[in-house]
């Protein structure tokens, strides 16, 4: 997704202020987790999915400063009472970056403009976008094949796979339509291109969550089968 976002910019597509704020807040959350010594490595610092379910840093700081009031929220993130108290001490000397107001984000969004890049740059960027799309869809097929092997199923369906393909197709179609037209970009196409980075990330996250859900189901089934085998062996031993 990071590469696709750079390619969108290379096509003259402006970055969505709301999405940029979301990214900045998630990066700050990664810095907080690492700074508090909670196990995020340098390699992981670019993986925003690690803190996908975390609130904005300001809200997280509030939770940690009042761990008794927000114990349920902290437990859902995997933090026990000891870790919560550790975070409370950490935030005594940590200042959260200021957050842009809704009005400021709206004003920044209204100022966004689109300008076409030279034809050679457009074609090069589009070529790499198509390559990335093909690679992503191929990876999803590999994941499905592995899931089929594990589950002994002939075919594994991922609802998010269709959504990924639709998103990829529509994004490329919009880019081509805008660049091949001599008319000014429509409000609909402009909004679609500005939001492409955010929608792409959401689609990728849906795939990850769907696959994780299937793995949890497989794990639970294996545990249940193991328990049944143990119970069967115990009954056989008792009968002997």
Secondary structure, DSSP 8 states (H G I E B T S, - for coil): -HHHHHHHHHTT----HHHHHHHHHHHHHHHHHHHTTSS--TGGGG-GGGGTT---HHHHHHHHHTTTTTHHHHHHTT--HHHHHHHHHHTTS--------HHHHHHHHHT-------HHHHHHHHHHHHHHHHHHHHHHHHHHHHHHHHHT-S----HHHHHHHHHHHHHHHHHHHHHH-SS---HHHHHHHHTHHHHHHHHHHHHHHHHHHHHHHHHHHHHHHHHHHHHHHHHHHHH-
